[in-house]
Amino acid sequence: MTERILITGAGGRIGTLLRPRMVRPGRILRLHDRRPLEPGPGVEIVTCDATDLDAMTEAMDGVDAVVHLAARSTEAPWEEILHTNIHGGYVAVEAARRAGVTRMVLASSNHAVGFHPRAAGTAPDYLFPRPDTYYGVSKVALEALGSLYADRYGMDIICLRIGYCGPHPLGRHGLATWLSPDDCANLVEACLRAPSPGFRVVWGVSDNTRRWWSLDEARALGYTPRDDAEVFADKWEGDAPEEDLDPEGPTVGGLFCEPDLDADRLT
């Protein structure tokens, strides 16, 4: 039986990294983005606005699961965050419900809890929301929508509080928060395979030596991380004085907690 997985926002950074890593025999990847993507073997292309409920419901017709990545991925004025991320998050879960899709993986973010202090390896998966930006608020809203739809409609919805996913960590803090592309794919696959998970909140991070966050919930779903950002430590530390090694402060959100991102500076 052919499995069909929809990836929303498949043209973005994480979507681009995930796509080749999620190719499987017997699987069709339905790739969504607001700009046309290149077709290929085992791939279906959907081009539409992620905030268009009718179009997204049609895009989800016949799929077995949804990996929802579509969103603005940085801070922006409230109106844009409200429309693209918060309304767009509602559209994603409501379209899935209307299309009869019962399994979703939602891309949340560490910025949903950005004002919490860092805690070496111990911050729990269900850390209470303390967003550092409007962007972080939108991820709190996405988690809340996932919880509502899991409880009300019996959907299986897992929210990934992703650190930073890319080929290598960005900055020294990335030695704690990095999620390698391979581990990202492994985590998503674990979320798709886990039997009846209900609603979960899970840190999206590799097994970094310096990580601040728990891997308990992710491992309970079957995630087996293989990468460690420590292999990049020399690049970010080098001969820098100790006082210059951690310029981003004591919070999870780091510089995102600073007033440089105040709302009146974004207009």
C-alpha positions as CSV (number, residue, x, y, z in Angstrom):
1,M,0.0,0.0,0.0
2,T,1.4,3.4,-1.0
3,E,1.9,5.9,1.8
4,R,1.3,9.6,1.0
5,I,2.9,12.3,3.2
6,L,2.2,16.0,2.8
7,I,5.0,18.4,3.7
8,T,3.8,22.0,3.9
9,G,6.3,24.7,3.3
10,A,8.5,22.2,1.5
11,G,10.5,24.9,-0.2
12,G,11.8,26.3,3.0
13,R,15.1,25.6,4.7
14,I,13.9,22.6,6.8
15,G,11.6,21.3,4.1
16,T,14.5,21.4,1.6
17,L,16.7,19.4,4.0
18,L,13.9,16.9,4.8
19,R,12.7,16.1,1.3
20,P,15.5,13.9,0.1
21,R,15.8,12.2,3.5
22,M,12.1,11.2,3.5
23,V,12.1,9.4,0.2
24,R,11.1,5.8,0.7
25,P,9.9,2.9,-1.5
26,G,6.2,2.8,-1.4
27,R,5.9,6.4,-0.3
28,I,4.7,9.5,-2.2
29,L,5.8,12.9,-0.9
30,R,3.2,15.5,-1.7
31,L,5.2,18.8,-1.5
32,H,3.4,22.0,-0.8
33,D,4.7,25.5,-1.2
34,R,3.4,28.9,-2.3
35,R,5.9,28.9,-5.1
36,P,6.2,26.0,-7.6
37,L,8.6,23.2,-6.8
38,E,10.4,20.9,-9.1
39,P,8.6,17.6,-9.7
40,G,10.4,14.3,-9.5
41,P,10.0,10.5,-9.0
42,G,7.6,9.7,-6.1
43,V,6.7,13.4,-5.7
44,E,3.5,15.3,-6.1
45,I,3.5,19.1,-6.2
46,V,0.9,21.4,-4.7
47,T,1.1,25.1,-5.1
48,C,-1.1,27.3,-3.0
49,D,-1.3,29.8,-0.1
50,A,-1.0,28.0,3.2
51,T,-3.6,30.3,4.7
52,D,-6.3,29.3,2.1
53,L,-8.5,26.8,3.9
54,D,-10.2,25.4,0.8
55,A,-7.0,25.0,-1.1
56,M,-5.2,23.4,1.9
57,T,-8.1,21.0,2.5
58,E,-7.9,19.9,-1.2
59,A,-4.1,19.6,-0.8
60,M,-4.6,17.1,2.1
61,D,-7.1,14.9,0.3
62,G,-5.9,11.3,0.4
63,V,-2.8,11.9,2.5
64,D,-1.8,9.7,5.5
65,A,0.0,12.3,7.5
66,V,1.0,15.9,7.4
67,V,4.4,17.5,8.3
68,H,3.5,21.2,8.8
69,L,6.4,23.5,8.2
70,A,4.8,26.4,6.4
71,A,5.3,29.7,8.3
72,R,7.3,32.8,8.5
73,S,10.4,31.6,10.3
74,T,11.6,34.9,11.8
75,E,10.1,37.7,13.8
76,A,7.8,40.1,11.9
77,P,5.1,42.7,12.7
78,W,2.1,41.3,14.5
79,E,-0.3,41.5,11.5
80,E,2.0,39.3,9.4
81,I,2.6,36.8,12.3
82,L,-1.1,36.7,13.0
83,H,-2.1,35.9,9.4
84,T,0.8,33.7,8.2
85,N,1.6,31.8,11.3
86,I,-1.4,31.8,13.7
87,H,-4.2,31.8,11.1
88,G,-2.0,29.5,8.9
89,G,-1.6,27.1,11.8
90,Y,-5.4,27.0,12.3
91,V,-5.8,26.4,8.5
92,A,-3.3,23.5,8.7
93,V,-5.0,21.6,11.5
94,E,-8.6,22.4,10.4
95,A,-7.8,21.4,6.8
96,A,-6.4,18.1,8.1
97,R,-9.5,17.5,10.1
98,R,-11.7,18.2,7.2
99,A,-9.7,15.9,4.9
100,G,-9.8,13.1,7.5
101,V,-6.0,13.2,8.2
102,T,-5.4,12.0,11.8
103,R,-1.6,12.2,12.1
104,M,0.3,15.6,12.1
105,V,3.8,16.7,12.9
106,L,3.9,20.5,13.7
107,A,7.0,22.6,13.6
108,S,7.1,24.5,16.8
109,S,10.2,26.3,18.1
110,N,12.4,26.9,21.1
111,H,11.2,30.5,20.8
112,A,7.9,29.3,22.3
113,V,9.9,29.1,25.6
114,G,12.6,31.6,24.8
115,F,12.5,33.5,28.2
116,H,13.1,30.4,30.2
117,P,16.7,30.1,31.6
118,R,19.0,27.6,30.0
119,A,19.4,24.3,31.9
120,A,22.0,21.8,30.8
121,G,20.3,18.8,29.4
122,T,17.3,19.0,31.8
123,A,14.7,21.4,30.4
124,P,11.6,19.2,30.0
125,D,9.7,18.8,26.8
126,Y,6.6,20.3,28.2
127,L,8.3,23.5,29.5
128,F,5.6,26.1,30.1
129,P,5.3,28.7,27.3
130,R,7.4,31.9,27.8
131,P,7.7,33.2,24.2
132,D,10.4,35.6,23.3
133,T,8.8,37.2,20.3
134,Y,5.6,37.4,18.3
135,Y,7.1,34.5,16.3
136,G,7.4,32.6,19.6
137,V,3.8,33.5,20.4
138,S,2.7,32.0,17.1
139,K,4.4,28.7,18.0
140,V,2.6,28.7,21.4
141,A,-0.7,29.1,19.5
142,L,0.3,26.3,17.2
143,E,0.9,24.0,20.1
144,A,-2.4,25.0,21.6
145,L,-4.2,24.3,18.4
146,G,-2.5,20.9,18.2
147,S,-3.6,20.1,21.8
148,L,-7.2,21.2,21.0
149,Y,-7.5,19.1,17.9
150,A,-5.9,16.1,19.5
151,D,-8.3,16.2,22.4
152,R,-11.5,17.2,20.6
153,Y,-11.1,15.1,17.4
154,G,-8.8,12.3,18.5
155,M,-6.0,13.3,16.2
156,D,-2.4,12.3,16.8
157,I,-0.4,15.5,16.8
158,I,3.2,16.0,17.8
159,C,4.8,19.4,18.1
160,L,8.5,19.7,17.6
161,R,10.2,22.5,19.6
162,I,13.1,22.8,17.1
163,G,16.4,24.4,18.1
164,Y,18.2,25.2,14.8
165,C,18.2,22.8,11.9
166,G,20.9,23.2,9.3
167,P,24.0,21.6,8.0
168,H,26.0,23.0,10.9
169,P,25.2,25.0,14.1
170,L,25.1,28.8,14.0
171,G,27.2,30.4,16.7
172,R,28.4,28.9,20.0
173,H,24.9,28.6,21.4
174,G,24.2,26.2,18.4
175,L,26.5,23.7,20.1
176,A,23.6,23.2,22.4
177,T,20.6,23.7,20.1
178,W,21.6,22.1,16.8
179,L,19.3,19.6,15.1
180,S,21.2,18.0,12.3
181,P,19.3,17.4,9.0
182,D,19.7,13.6,9.4
183,D,18.4,13.7,13.0
184,C,15.6,15.9,11.9
185,A,14.5,13.4,9.4
186,N,14.9,10.6,12.0
187,L,12.8,12.5,14.5
188,V,10.0,13.2,11.9
189,E,10.0,9.5,10.9
190,A,9.7,8.5,14.6
191,C,6.7,10.9,14.9
192,L,5.1,9.3,11.9
193,R,5.6,5.7,13.1
194,A,4.8,6.1,16.8
195,P,1.6,4.1,17.7
196,S,-1.2,6.3,18.9
197,P,0.9,9.1,20.5
198,G,-2.1,11.5,21.0
199,F,-0.7,15.0,21.7
200,R,3.0,15.4,22.5
201,V,5.5,18.3,22.8
202,V,9.0,17.2,21.9
203,W,12.3,19.0,21.8
204,G,13.8,18.9,18.3
205,V,17.5,18.6,19.0
206,S,20.4,16.3,18.3
207,D,22.2,14.5,21.1
208,N,24.6,17.4,21.6
209,T,27.2,17.2,24.4
210,R,26.1,20.7,25.5
211,R,22.4,20.5,24.9
212,W,20.1,22.3,27.3
213,W,17.0,20.2,26.6
214,S,15.6,16.8,27.5
215,L,15.4,14.0,24.9
216,D,13.0,11.9,27.0
217,E,9.8,12.4,25.0
218,A,11.6,12.1,21.6
219,R,13.3,8.9,22.6
220,A,9.9,7.6,23.9
221,L,8.6,8.0,20.4
222,G,11.5,6.0,18.9
223,Y,13.9,8.8,18.0
224,T,17.5,7.7,18.1
225,P,19.7,10.8,17.5
226,R,23.1,10.1,16.0
227,D,24.8,13.5,15.7
228,D,26.5,15.8,18.2
229,A,27.4,19.5,17.5
230,E,30.6,19.1,19.5
231,V,32.4,18.2,16.2
232,F,31.9,21.9,15.3
233,A,33.2,23.3,18.6
234,D,36.6,24.4,17.3
235,K,35.0,26.5,14.6
236,W,33.0,28.5,17.1
237,E,35.5,28.7,20.0
238,G,39.0,28.7,18.6
239,D,41.1,31.2,20.5
240,A,38.2,33.5,21.6
241,P,38.5,34.8,25.2
242,E,36.3,33.1,27.6
243,E,34.2,36.2,28.2
244,D,33.4,36.3,24.4
245,L,32.3,32.7,24.1
246,D,28.7,33.1,25.1
247,P,27.5,36.6,24.0
248,E,23.8,35.7,23.9
249,G,22.9,35.7,27.5
250,P,21.4,33.1,29.9
251,T,18.0,32.5,28.3
252,V,16.9,29.9,25.7
253,G,16.0,32.7,23.3
254,G,19.3,34.5,23.6
255,L,19.3,37.7,21.5
256,F,15.7,37.2,20.6
257,C,14.9,38.3,24.1
258,E,16.6,41.7,23.6
259,P,14.7,44.9,22.9
260,D,16.2,45.1,19.4
261,L,13.2,43.0,18.3
262,D,10.6,45.3,20.0
263,A,7.5,45.6,17.9
264,D,7.9,49.3,17.1
265,R,11.2,48.6,15.4
266,L,9.6,46.2,12.9
267,T,7.1,48.5,11.3
